[in-house]
Amino acid sequence: MVDLLGQAMNQFALYWLVMARISGIFFVMPVFGHRSVPVPVRVGLSLLVSLAVLPLLKAPPGGIPGDMLPYAAMIAREIAFGLAIGFVVMLVFAVVEMAGQVLDVEMGFSMVNVIDPVFGQPLPVIGNFLHLLALLLFLLVDGHHVVLAGLVESFRQVPPGLGGLNDAGLRVGLEEAAWAFYTAVKIAAPVLGVLFLTSVALGLVTRAAPQLNIFVVGVPAKLAVGLISLAAAMPVIVLAMRALFPQAYREMALLFRAVAAP
């Protein structure tokens, strides 16, 4: 009876370690962490997924500490690790939003904002459009299923209670952030090139006809050229977005190996 009670207490303590990591992911990752998903629903999903994953796991090699302070520190490390995993996936959507924001500035949409449904922050029109398109593609290619599979894999490589962030894990995050800025410019480059040529053409027209009001003619012209260029480049942008998801999965695997490394 004592052994059964002890095992039940160990499983209960292990469950909350698993819950800490999964809740960190669910409150940051796209789809599950979407602002339109109520907090009770996110908490319920975290509880159910933790319960489903628990039978596949074992206690950490060093065991679960009996004292409250070391156990609380272990839970805090698991939450940080879960947030890091969600951050890696979220950066894919940050890439798309940054590309859209660059285009908004060049096309003249920077003064027109909508509310980002994920973070509740103002977001320019093109940035919000590309974000929603990336979210749709993410669901179409079953990206949320791949992330859930990666979540289970994270427990295999980094057992519950051993999660956290070390120097190698932070290095992976910094490299991923640098990659995000570089990739955002690459995605926006085709339309940016057309808008740059449009600005040059408008400058030449202004020199040839100084009496022409460049603000009256230039803003609608750049807006029209930008929208047409964006529509023409949309197939390429969609292919670039789909190529971002495998990169997120690879970065997740790198993060797991970095945290698991001694």
MARLUM-864124 format. One line per 4 residues: number of its first residue (from 1); their letters; for each residue x, y, z of N, C-alpha, C. Coordinates in pm, 1 decimal, always signed. Atoms other than C-alpha are relative to their C-alpha. Layout:
NUM = a = X,Y,Z,X,Y,Z,X,Y,Z; ...
***
This chain:
1 = mvdl = +83.0,-120.1,+0.0,+0.0,+0.0,+0.0,+86.3,+124.9,+0.0; -90.5,-114.3,-6.7,+285.3,+234.1,+85.8,+66.9,+21.1,-133.9; -65.5,-12.3,+130.1,+458.2,+155.1,-244.0,-95.2,+59.6,-104.3; +96.9,-54.1,+94.6,+141.0,+222.9,-440.3,-22.5,+149.1,+22.3
5 = lgqa = +17.8,-141.0,-30.4,+95.6,+553.3,-261.8,+121.0,+81.3,-45.0; -121.0,-68.8,+43.4,+457.3,+646.9,-328.9,+6.3,+13.5,-151.4; +0.5,-6.3,+146.0,+425.5,+560.6,-697.4,-102.1,+101.3,-50.4; +102.4,-97.3,+40.5,+105.3,+763.1,-720.4,+50.0,+143.2,+20.8
9 = mnqf = -53.8,-133.2,-26.2,+278.8,+1062.9,-563.5,+107.4,+36.5,-101.9; -103.1,-26.6,+101.5,+572.4,+1028.4,-804.0,-63.4,+32.4,-135.4; +67.9,-26.5,+126.7,+336.3,+1012.9,-1103.4,-68.4,+136.4,+2.2; +64.4,-129.9,-13.8,+150.8,+1316.4,-973.5,+102.8,+112.1,-16.3
13 = alyw = -106.2,-100.9,+13.5,+474.6,+1512.4,-939.5,+52.8,+4.8,-143.1; -46.7,+5.3,+138.7,+587.4,+1394.6,-1285.8,-100.0,+66.8,-93.5; +103.7,-59.5,+84.7,+255.3,+1503.7,-1434.3,+13.4,+151.7,-6.3; -8.6,-145.5,+0.5,+306.2,+1863.5,-1328.8,+127.5,+48.7,-67.2
17 = lvma = -118.2,-34.4,+79.2,+656.1,+1866.0,-1476.1,-32.5,-2.1,-149.5; +41.3,+9.0,+140.0,+509.5,+1750.3,-1806.7,-93.8,+115.2,-34.6; +94.5,-108.0,+21.5,+230.2,+2003.9,-1774.7,+72.0,+134.8,-13.7; -73.0,-126.5,+5.9,+481.1,+2285.2,-1717.9,+59.9,+21.3,-138.6
21 = risg = -60.4,-15.0,+132.9,+662.2,+2218.0,-2046.5,-106.8,+20.0,-107.3; +103.4,-7.8,+103.1,+346.1,+2166.8,-2251.5,-75.3,+132.5,+8.0; +70.7,-127.7,-12.1,+173.3,+2475.4,-2112.9,+85.3,+113.8,-53.7; -87.7,-102.3,+56.5,+477.9,+2684.0,-2203.1,-8.6,+4.9,-151.1
25 = iffv = +12.1,+6.1,+146.4,+446.2,+2566.4,-2563.2,-136.8,+50.8,-44.0; +135.2,-31.2,+44.5,+68.5,+2602.7,-2585.9,-34.6,+147.6,+16.5; +32.7,-140.3,-19.9,+65.9,+2959.2,-2459.3,+81.0,+92.1,-89.7; -81.9,-81.4,+89.6,+321.4,+3078.3,-2717.5,-18.3,-41.2,-144.6
29 = mpvf = +1.2,+50.9,+136.0,+288.3,+2857.7,-3023.2,-122.9,+45.2,-76.9; +117.3,-33.2,+81.4,+63.8,+2965.2,-3310.9,-103.3,-112.7,+1.5; +117.9,+86.8,-0.5,-279.4,+2799.5,-3342.0,-44.7,-23.9,+144.2; +39.5,+30.0,-138.3,-283.4,+2672.9,-2980.6,+5.3,+125.6,+87.4
33 = ghrs = -12.2,-122.1,-78.9,-169.0,+3008.1,-2840.5,-70.2,+118.8,-61.4; +72.1,-108.2,+66.4,-397.4,+3211.0,-3065.9,-87.3,+74.5,+99.7; +77.9,-81.5,-94.2,-569.2,+3499.6,-2889.8,-148.2,-36.8,-1.0; +141.0,+37.3,+8.4,-905.7,+3375.2,-3014.2,-31.8,-126.3,+78.7
37 = vpvp = +21.2,+120.0,-81.4,-856.3,+3053.8,-2814.8,-5.1,+43.0,+147.0; +9.7,-44.9,-139.7,-982.1,+3123.3,-2459.3,+104.7,-68.7,+88.5; -100.2,+53.7,-92.5,-737.7,+3072.4,-2174.6,-45.4,-131.2,+63.1; +41.4,+130.2,-55.3,-950.3,+2797.0,-2012.9,+14.3,-114.6,-99.4
41 = vrvg = -16.0,+104.7,+101.8,-943.4,+2606.4,-2341.9,+146.6,-38.8,-12.2; -143.4,+30.3,+8.8,-565.2,+2636.5,-2361.1,+47.5,-79.3,+121.1; -36.8,+74.3,-120.6,-532.2,+2520.2,-2002.3,-53.3,-142.7,-8.0; +56.6,+133.9,+12.9,-765.4,+2229.2,-2069.7,+76.3,-85.9,-100.0
45 = lsll = -80.0,+74.3,+97.5,-568.7,+2128.4,-2380.6,+133.1,-43.4,+60.2; -127.6,+34.5,-64.4,-246.0,+2140.9,-2180.2,-18.0,-115.8,+97.4; +25.6,+107.7,-95.5,-397.5,+1920.2,-1909.8,-23.9,-133.1,-71.4; +32.5,+123.9,+71.2,-533.9,+1665.7,-2161.1,+121.9,-57.0,-71.3
49 = vsla = -119.4,+48.7,+70.7,-215.9,+1645.4,-2370.5,+102.5,-52.7,+99.8; -92.2,+49.0,-103.1,-6.8,+1610.8,-2054.0,-43.1,-136.9,+50.3; +51.3,+129.1,-46.1,-231.0,+1326.5,-1941.0,+22.8,-109.0,-104.3; -22.0,+98.1,+106.4,-197.4,+1156.1,-2280.5,+146.9,-37.5,-13.5
53 = vlpl = -143.5,+24.1,+16.1,+182.1,+1189.8,-2284.2,+58.9,-71.6,+120.9; -57.2,+51.2,-124.8,+238.5,+1085.5,-1922.2,+32.3,-149.5,-2.2; -34.3,+143.5,-2.5,+217.4,+703.0,-1974.5,+123.9,-36.1,-81.3; -116.9,+28.4,+83.5,+500.2,+725.3,-2230.5,+130.7,+38.8,+66.7
57 = lkap = -119.0,-59.6,-60.3,+742.0,+890.2,-1988.8,+38.9,-71.0,+128.8; -52.9,+50.1,-125.8,+958.0,+793.5,-1698.2,+52.8,+117.0,+81.9; -54.3,-103.6,-87.2,+1085.1,+989.8,-1402.6,+142.6,+33.5,-42.4; -137.3,-36.2,+35.9,+1412.0,+1181.2,-1454.7,+100.1,-90.7,+69.0
61 = pggi = -99.1,+92.6,-56.2,+1731.2,+979.4,-1388.9,+31.8,+26.8,+146.5; -32.5,-32.3,-138.7,+1801.3,+1164.9,-1065.8,-118.2,-4.9,+93.2; +119.6,+2.2,-83.1,+1445.2,+1124.2,-943.4,-59.7,+138.5,+16.9; +68.9,-126.5,-24.0,+1200.3,+1393.8,-843.6,+27.3,+43.3,+142.7
65 = pgdm = -33.2,-43.3,-135.9,+1311.1,+1603.1,-545.3,-123.0,+6.9,+88.8; +111.3,-3.3,-94.6,+1095.6,+1577.6,-237.9,-22.8,+137.1,+59.3; +14.7,-134.4,-55.4,+1161.4,+1933.3,-122.1,-69.8,+91.4,-100.0; +80.6,-86.8,+85.3,+937.0,+2207.9,-256.3,+86.3,+93.4,-84.0
69 = lpya = -79.5,-99.9,+72.0,+1208.9,+2457.4,-354.8,+69.7,-59.4,-121.9; -59.6,+58.7,+120.5,+1409.7,+2226.6,-586.9,-104.7,-42.0,-102.8; +106.1,+41.0,+92.1,+1084.5,+2096.6,-734.3,-57.0,+120.8,-74.6; +49.7,-122.0,+64.6,+960.7,+2452.5,-802.4,+100.8,+50.3,-103.3
73 = amia = -102.0,-40.7,+96.6,+1293.3,+2534.2,-969.8,-3.3,-89.7,-124.3; +10.4,+92.7,+112.3,+1252.8,+2223.0,-1186.9,-119.0,+35.7,-89.1; +118.4,-40.6,+77.3,+903.9,+2335.1,-1291.8,+28.8,+128.7,-76.9; -33.4,-125.5,+68.2,+1036.0,+2683.0,-1374.3,+88.4,-25.9,-121.7
77 = reia = -85.7,+33.4,+115.0,+1305.0,+2531.8,-1599.5,-81.0,-64.6,-111.2; +84.7,+63.3,+101.0,+1042.6,+2319.8,-1774.9,-86.0,+104.0,-72.9; +78.5,-105.2,+64.5,+826.3,+2626.6,-1839.4,+87.3,+78.4,-97.4; -91.6,-73.4,+87.9,+1128.5,+2809.6,-1982.6,+32.4,-80.7,-125.4
81 = fgla = -29.1,+85.7,+115.4,+1208.3,+2513.9,-2207.7,-120.0,-5.5,-94.4; +119.3,+0.1,+83.5,+847.7,+2497.2,-2329.8,-17.7,+131.2,-74.3; +7.9,-129.4,+67.3,+847.6,+2870.0,-2404.2,+102.6,+10.4,-112.0; -103.7,-3.5,+104.1,+1172.0,+2827.0,-2599.6,-43.4,-79.7,-123.0
85 = igfv = +48.6,+79.9,+113.1,+1017.9,+2552.3,-2814.8,-108.1,+77.3,-75.8; +102.7,-79.9,+65.4,+712.9,+2768.6,-2882.8,+57.0,+120.2,-71.7; -64.3,-115.4,+63.0,+940.8,+3063.6,-2960.7,+60.6,-37.0,-134.5; -60.2,+44.5,+125.4,+1122.4,+2863.6,-3229.2,-106.1,-11.6,-108.9
89 = vmlv = +107.7,+12.3,+99.3,+792.6,+2784.4,-3404.0,-59.7,+136.4,-31.8; +59.4,-131.5,+20.2,+659.6,+3136.8,-3355.9,+84.3,+87.1,-92.3; -86.7,-82.1,+83.3,+963.0,+3284.5,-3533.0,-32.0,-14.8,-147.8; +40.1,+17.0,+139.8,+838.5,+3136.4,-3860.5,-106.1,+103.8,-36.6
93 = favv = +105.0,-97.7,+26.7,+532.4,+3359.4,-3836.9,+52.2,+142.4,+18.1; -61.8,-132.0,-13.6,+745.8,+3651.6,-3718.3,+72.5,+39.1,-128.2; -66.0,-26.5,+128.1,+944.0,+3618.9,-4043.1,-100.1,+57.2,-99.6; +102.6,-43.4,+95.3,+625.8,+3655.1,-4247.7,-52.2,+138.9,+37.2
97 = emag = +50.3,-130.2,-42.7,+503.6,+3948.2,-4039.5,+102.1,+109.5,-28.0; -102.0,-100.1,+27.9,+836.4,+4131.0,-4072.0,+6.8,+31.7,-149.0; +2.6,-23.9,+144.2,+830.0,+4083.5,-4449.1,-117.8,+87.9,-38.0; +117.3,-81.6,+28.6,+478.3,+4225.8,-4456.9,+15.0,+143.0,+48.9
101 = qvld = -19.0,-134.9,-52.0,+576.9,+4522.9,-4241.9,+92.8,+80.8,-88.6; -89.9,-69.9,+92.3,+863.1,+4608.8,-4475.9,-76.5,+45.4,-124.0; +79.6,-35.5,+118.1,+623.3,+4601.1,-4770.7,-101.4,+109.4,+32.8; +95.7,-103.3,-39.6,+369.1,+4810.7,-4578.6,+64.0,+137.8,-1.1
105 = vemg = -69.3,-129.3,-3.0,+625.0,+5086.5,-4527.2,+24.5,+50.0,-141.6; -31.1,-41.0,+136.8,+724.8,+5089.9,-4893.2,-124.8,+32.3,-81.1; +123.1,-21.6,+77.1,+366.4,+5075.6,-5022.1,-86.2,+112.5,+56.0; +78.3,-107.5,-59.3,+234.8,+5344.5,-4787.9,-109.6,-45.8,+92.6
109 = fsmv = +101.0,+52.9,-91.7,+28.6,+5117.7,-4565.0,+43.2,+9.9,+146.5; -51.5,+0.8,-137.1,+239.0,+5186.0,-4255.4,-87.1,+79.9,+95.8; +88.2,-80.1,-85.6,-16.7,+5437.8,-4126.6,-134.3,-67.6,+24.7; +127.4,+71.5,-14.8,-302.9,+5186.4,-4154.8,+28.3,-129.5,+75.2
113 = nvid = -27.6,+116.7,-83.2,-300.7,+4926.4,-3878.3,-127.9,-75.8,+32.1; +105.2,+84.8,-54.4,-518.0,+4635.5,-3775.1,+56.4,-65.5,+125.5; -43.2,+61.6,-125.4,-502.5,+4441.8,-3448.2,+41.3,-144.0,-26.5; -48.5,+136.6,+12.0,-290.3,+4128.5,-3445.3,-80.3,-88.9,+95.3
117 = pvfg = +83.8,+82.9,-87.6,-522.0,+3851.5,-3312.6,+79.0,-86.2,+97.0; -80.8,+83.8,-88.7,-232.4,+3664.0,-3148.3,+49.5,+79.0,+119.5; -61.7,-76.1,-107.7,-59.9,+3936.9,-2947.2,-77.4,+125.9,+35.9; +79.7,-117.1,-32.5,-324.4,+4211.5,-2956.2,+70.8,+130.6,-27.8
121 = qplp = -76.6,-118.8,+32.2,-74.8,+4460.2,-3102.2,-36.9,+49.2,-140.0; +28.7,-50.5,+135.4,-125.9,+4691.9,-3402.4,+94.1,-64.5,-101.7; -77.4,+65.6,+104.7,-9.7,+4526.1,-3722.6,-45.4,+55.8,-133.9; +38.9,-53.6,+131.0,+0.6,+4676.6,-4073.4,-76.9,-101.7,-83.0
125 = vign = +95.4,+80.7,+75.7,-236.9,+4544.5,-4336.7,+67.7,-118.8,-68.0; -66.2,+107.9,+73.3,+2.6,+4342.1,-4553.9,+61.5,-100.0,+97.8; -57.0,+90.3,-100.4,+176.6,+4200.9,-4246.1,-105.0,-91.6,+58.0; +107.3,+83.3,-53.0,-154.2,+4079.1,-4106.4,-49.2,-99.7,-104.7
129 = flhl = +43.7,+89.7,+106.9,-255.7,+3933.1,-4444.1,+97.3,-116.8,-15.7; -98.5,+107.3,+15.7,+69.2,+3737.4,-4478.4,+2.7,-90.7,+122.5; +4.3,+82.1,-121.5,+44.7,+3621.6,-4116.6,-115.9,-99.7,-6.3; +114.8,+89.9,+9.6,-303.8,+3478.7,-4171.7,+20.6,-104.5,-109.3
133 = lall = -28.9,+95.8,+106.2,-188.7,+3317.9,-4496.4,+96.7,-107.4,+49.4; -95.1,+97.2,-54.9,+105.4,+3154.3,-4317.5,-68.8,-93.0,+99.8; +74.1,+83.1,-95.6,-129.3,+3032.2,-4043.4,-85.5,-103.1,-73.0; +80.6,+92.7,+79.3,-357.3,+2876.3,-4305.4,+87.1,-110.0,-60.7
137 = lfll = -90.7,+100.2,+56.9,-63.4,+2704.4,-4476.4,+50.5,-95.8,+107.2; -46.4,+82.2,-111.1,+58.4,+2580.2,-4139.1,-100.2,-109.3,+33.5; +103.1,+99.3,-26.6,-273.2,+2406.6,-4082.6,-17.3,-96.0,-117.2; +19.4,+83.8,+117.6,-295.9,+2276.7,-4439.8,+106.2,-108.9,-11.1
141 = vdgh = -108.3,+99.1,+8.8,+42.1,+2099.7,-4418.1,+13.4,-79.2,+129.8; +0.1,+72.4,-128.2,-45.6,+1958.5,-4071.6,+120.6,+36.1,+86.3; -112.7,-44.1,-81.4,+223.7,+2166.1,-3908.3,-25.7,-14.7,+148.6; +31.3,+13.9,-142.7,+40.7,+2155.2,-3575.5,+18.9,-144.7,+45.4
145 = hvvl = -23.8,+140.0,-35.0,+56.8,+1774.0,-3583.7,+149.7,-28.7,+13.0; -145.8,+19.7,-6.0,+429.8,+1785.4,-3654.9,+56.0,+59.4,+128.5; -48.1,-62.4,-123.7,+481.1,+2021.9,-3363.3,-35.7,-85.6,+121.5; +37.7,+89.5,-110.2,+288.0,+1788.0,-3131.7,+89.8,-123.4,+3.2
149 = aglv = -93.3,+112.5,+3.7,+504.7,+1499.4,-3251.7,+138.1,+42.2,+50.8; -126.8,-50.6,-52.4,+810.7,+1714.5,-3184.7,-3.5,+19.8,+149.8; +14.4,-13.7,-144.8,+676.4,+1782.1,-2837.7,+24.8,-132.7,+70.1; -24.3,+132.5,-57.9,+667.8,+1409.5,-2763.1,+146.9,-36.5,-12.7
153 = esfr = -142.0,+29.9,+19.7,+1016.8,+1376.2,-2909.6,+86.7,+77.3,+99.0; -79.0,-78.2,-96.5,+1138.4,+1651.6,-2676.8,+9.1,-71.8,+134.4; -3.7,+73.4,-126.0,+1046.3,+1433.7,-2378.3,+90.6,-122.3,-10.5; -91.6,+112.5,+16.9,+1244.4,+1144.4,-2528.1,+145.3,+46.0,+9.8
157 = qvpp = -137.7,-48.6,+0.1,+1557.0,+1352.9,-2577.6,+34.7,+74.3,+128.5; -20.7,-74.5,-125.7,+1516.5,+1574.3,-2271.0,-109.1,-43.2,+96.3; +103.9,+50.7,-90.4,+1329.7,+1383.5,-1996.6,-59.4,+110.6,+86.7; +61.3,-101.4,-86.6,+1085.3,+1580.2,-1780.2,+80.4,+19.2,+127.4
161 = glgg = -81.2,-33.9,-115.6,+1265.0,+1758.4,-1502.8,+140.0,+41.0,-35.5; -135.0,-35.9,+44.3,+1584.5,+1802.1,-1705.0,-2.3,+111.0,-103.5; +9.9,-108.5,+96.2,+1453.4,+2074.6,-1933.7,+56.7,+128.8,+57.0; -56.8,-128.9,-39.7,+1583.4,+2428.5,-1922.9,+70.7,+61.3,-118.4
165 = lnda = -75.1,-66.8,+105.8,+1803.5,+2661.6,-2122.4,+145.4,+12.9,+43.7; -142.8,-16.7,-24.3,+2181.2,+2639.0,-2137.8,+58.6,+91.5,-106.6; -64.4,-88.8,+96.7,+2437.0,+2833.9,-2341.2,-24.8,-45.6,-143.0; +22.4,+51.4,+135.3,+2394.1,+2605.5,-2641.4,-142.4,+27.1,-45.7
169 = glrv = +138.2,-27.6,+35.5,+2016.5,+2644.9,-2632.4,-23.2,+147.1,-30.9; +11.3,-143.0,+27.6,+2042.0,+3023.7,-2612.5,+65.5,+36.2,-132.1; -68.0,-26.1,+128.3,+2285.5,+3018.1,-2906.0,-90.6,-38.4,-116.6; +94.3,+40.5,+104.6,+2028.4,+2829.5,-3112.5,-108.1,+106.8,-17.9
173 = glee = +102.5,-104.0,+8.1,+1768.1,+3094.2,-3027.9,+50.5,+125.9,-67.7; -56.8,-119.4,+62.4,+1998.3,+3380.8,-3126.4,+23.1,-21.0,-149.1; -19.5,+29.1,+142.3,+2090.7,+3213.4,-3454.0,-132.8,-1.1,-74.0; +131.9,+3.1,+62.6,+1721.6,+3157.3,-3526.1,-53.8,+141.6,-17.8
177 = aawa = +47.1,-138.2,+13.2,+1645.0,+3525.3,-3461.1,+72.1,+70.6,-114.9; -74.8,-59.7,+111.4,+1923.0,+3634.3,-3699.7,-51.5,-53.4,-133.3; +55.4,+58.7,+122.2,+1787.9,+3391.6,-3959.3,-135.0,+61.5,-33.9; +132.9,-56.7,+23.6,+1440.7,+3543.8,-3917.5,+10.0,+134.0,-71.8
181 = fyta = -15.1,-130.1,+64.9,+1555.3,+3896.6,-4009.5,+48.3,-16.1,-144.0; -54.8,+21.8,+133.7,+1755.1,+3772.0,-4307.1,-105.5,-57.1,-94.2; +100.1,+64.0,+84.4,+1471.5,+3554.5,-4438.4,-115.7,+94.0,-30.0; +109.0,-95.4,+24.3,+1210.3,+3830.5,-4399.0,+33.0,+91.2,-117.1
185 = vkia = -42.0,-86.0,+112.1,+1409.4,+4053.5,-4634.5,-1.5,-78.3,-130.8; +0.8,+81.5,+121.4,+1446.8,+3766.1,-4882.4,-142.2,-20.3,-52.8; +138.8,+20.4,+43.8,+1070.1,+3704.5,-4889.2,-56.3,+127.4,-63.0; +52.6,-126.9,+51.4,+994.2,+4072.2,-4944.5,+78.2,+53.0,-118.8
189 = apvl = -90.0,-55.4,+101.3,+1276.8,+4121.8,-5197.1,-64.5,+18.1,-137.2; +56.2,-21.3,+134.4,+1079.2,+4064.4,-5523.4,-86.9,+125.1,-10.3; +86.7,-118.0,+3.9,+815.7,+4325.2,-5440.3,+79.1,+125.1,+33.5; -82.3,-116.3,-33.7,+1073.9,+4556.3,-5284.2,+78.0,+48.9,-121.8
193 = gvlf = -72.9,-39.5,+120.4,+1273.6,+4550.0,-5607.2,-87.3,+78.9,-95.8; +92.4,-72.1,+88.9,+970.1,+4656.9,-5811.6,-32.5,+137.7,+57.2; +30.6,-128.8,-61.8,+885.8,+4931.8,-5561.6,+119.0,+95.1,-7.6; -119.1,-85.1,+13.8,+1244.8,+5057.7,-5573.5,+8.1,+58.4,-140.1
197 = ltsv = -0.4,-50.2,+137.7,+1229.2,+5082.7,-5952.8,-111.1,+102.7,-21.3; +108.8,-97.8,+9.1,+895.6,+5262.9,-5918.0,+41.8,+133.9,+59.7; -47.8,-124.1,-62.6,+1056.1,+5516.7,-5682.2,+99.2,+71.3,-90.3; -95.9,-60.2,+93.2,+1338.4,+5572.2,-5930.7,-72.8,+64.4,-117.3
201 = algl = +76.0,-54.5,+112.1,+1087.9,+5620.6,-6213.3,-74.1,+127.4,+40.4; +68.9,-120.1,-46.2,+888.4,+5868.6,-6006.5,+97.5,+115.9,+18.9; -101.0,-104.5,-13.6,+1207.1,+6058.0,-5928.2,+38.3,+60.2,-133.9; -32.4,-50.0,+133.8,+1290.0,+6084.2,-6298.2,-113.8,+84.4,-56.4
205 = vtra = +115.1,-77.3,+46.6,+936.7,+6201.9,-6375.8,-3.6,+136.0,+69.1; -0.6,-126.5,-73.5,+966.8,+6468.0,-6106.8,+105.1,+95.3,-55.6; -103.8,-85.1,+58.0,+1292.4,+6594.5,-6256.6,-42.7,+52.2,-136.9; +42.3,-41.8,+133.5,+1136.3,+6603.6,-6601.3,-116.3,+98.5,+6.1
209 = apql = +116.6,-88.9,-14.0,+815.8,+6775.3,-6481.9,-7.1,+49.3,+143.0; -3.0,-46.6,-140.0,+888.5,+6974.2,-6162.0,-134.4,+48.6,+50.9; +129.4,-49.9,-44.4,+537.5,+7116.4,-6157.0,-93.6,-111.3,+45.4; +82.6,+113.9,-40.2,+399.8,+6765.1,-6096.8,+12.4,-23.7,+150.5
213 = nifv = +0.1,+24.4,-145.3,+298.7,+6704.6,-5734.5,+28.7,-147.9,+25.5; -42.1,+138.8,-16.6,+490.2,+6388.5,-5646.8,-80.3,-70.6,+108.2; +75.6,+63.2,-107.8,+287.4,+6328.5,-5329.1,-139.4,-40.3,-46.3; +133.0,+33.1,+50.2,-42.4,+6332.4,-5516.6,+6.4,-118.1,-96.1
217 = vgvp = -11.8,+105.3,+100.9,+81.4,+6104.3,-5793.9,+75.4,-121.3,+53.3; -89.6,+108.5,-40.1,+350.1,+5898.5,-5621.4,-62.0,-100.8,+94.0; +57.0,+92.6,-98.9,+155.4,+5752.0,-5329.5,-99.6,-97.0,-64.0; +89.2,+97.4,+65.0,-130.5,+5604.2,-5537.5,+72.9,-90.4,-98.8
221 = akla = -73.8,+81.1,+97.3,+117.6,+5488.0,-5802.3,+75.3,-113.2,+69.6; -74.0,+104.8,-71.6,+335.8,+5301.0,-5551.2,-94.7,-102.4,+61.6; +97.1,+92.4,-57.0,+28.9,+5153.6,-5387.0,-52.2,-96.5,-106.2; +51.2,+85.2,+107.1,-108.7,+5025.1,-5717.5,+107.4,-97.6,-48.6
225 = vgli = -108.6,+86.6,+46.1,+228.3,+4890.7,-5833.4,+32.4,-105.7,+105.3; -29.8,+95.3,-106.5,+287.2,+4729.6,-5494.7,-102.1,-111.7,+8.3; +104.3,+103.2,-6.2,-46.9,+4548.2,-5490.4,+7.2,-93.9,-120.4; -12.6,+84.4,+119.1,-2.7,+4426.6,-5849.2,+122.0,-90.9,+12.0
229 = slaa = -121.8,+80.5,-16.0,+352.7,+4309.6,-5773.7,-18.7,-108.7,+104.6; +25.8,+99.0,-103.9,+238.2,+4136.0,-5455.9,-87.0,-113.7,-53.1; +85.9,+103.2,+58.3,-36.5,+3952.8,-5645.4,+79.2,-88.3,-96.1; -79.3,+77.5,+95.3,+211.5,+3848.5,-5916.7,+101.1,-89.4,+70.9
233 = ampv = -102.3,+76.9,-71.9,+468.6,+3731.0,-5660.7,-57.7,-96.0,+102.0; +61.1,+83.1,-103.7,+216.9,+3546.8,-5441.2,+35.7,-148.0,-12.2; -41.9,+141.3,+5.5,+297.7,+3197.2,-5579.4,+139.6,-23.8,+56.4; -135.9,+14.2,-52.6,+665.9,+3251.4,-5499.2,+0.8,+18.6,+151.8
237 = ivla = +5.3,-24.3,-144.4,+583.0,+3390.6,-5153.9,-58.6,-120.2,+73.1; +60.2,+117.9,-62.4,+361.4,+3090.6,-5076.8,+101.3,-114.7,+6.6; -103.2,+104.1,-1.6,+641.4,+2850.8,-5176.4,+106.2,+30.6,+106.1; -98.9,-38.3,-102.0,+882.7,+3047.6,-4955.3,-54.6,-25.3,+139.9
241 = mral = +60.4,+25.4,-131.2,+637.9,+3024.5,-4663.2,+2.5,-149.5,+33.0; +1.4,+144.4,-25.2,+604.7,+2647.7,-4702.9,+139.5,-50.8,+32.4; -137.5,+41.4,-29.0,+984.9,+2619.3,-4698.9,+43.9,+41.1,+140.6; -36.7,-43.7,-134.8,+991.4,+2796.5,-4360.7,-30.1,-106.0,+104.4
245 = fpqa = +41.2,+95.3,-102.9,+814.6,+2517.0,-4173.0,+104.3,-109.1,+24.8; -107.5,+96.9,-27.9,+1084.8,+2248.7,-4224.8,+116.6,+61.6,+77.1; -106.2,-66.8,-74.9,+1335.0,+2506.0,-4099.3,-34.6,+6.4,+148.2; +41.3,-3.3,-140.8,+1132.5,+2542.3,-3777.9,+15.0,-136.7,+63.8
249 = yrem = -12.8,+134.0,-55.8,+1128.0,+2164.5,-3731.6,+147.4,-34.3,+24.7; -144.1,+25.0,-19.1,+1505.6,+2146.7,-3781.5,+52.7,+75.9,+120.9; -46.4,-78.6,-114.8,+1559.3,+2425.4,-3529.0,-50.4,-59.4,+131.1; +48.4,+68.8,-119.2,+1340.0,+2240.1,-3280.9,+91.4,-116.8,+35.3
253 = allf = -89.8,+113.1,-25.6,+1560.6,+1932.1,-3321.0,+135.0,+48.7,+52.3; -126.9,-55.2,-48.4,+1873.6,+2146.1,-3275.3,-12.5,+45.6,+145.1; +20.9,-45.3,-137.9,+1726.1,+2296.4,-2959.3,-4.3,-118.7,+96.0; +6.4,+118.4,-85.8,+1649.5,+1950.2,-2818.8,+141.3,-55.0,+25.6
257 = rava = -135.9,+54.8,-16.1,+2004.9,+1829.7,-2884.7,+87.5,+92.7,+82.6; -82.4,-95.4,-75.6,+2154.9,+2149.7,-2743.9,-30.1,-7.1,+149.2; +37.0,+7.3,-142.7,+1959.6,+2123.0,-2417.2,+38.0,-135.5,+58.3; -34.2,+134.3,-49.1,+2021.4,+1746.9,-2392.1,+148.9,-20.4,+17.5
261 = ap = -145.0,+16.0,-8.7,+2396.8,+1792.2,-2436.4,+47.1,+36.3,+140.5; -50.3,-29.3,-135.0,+2590.7,+1783.1,-2107.7,+78.2,+130.8,+2.4
***
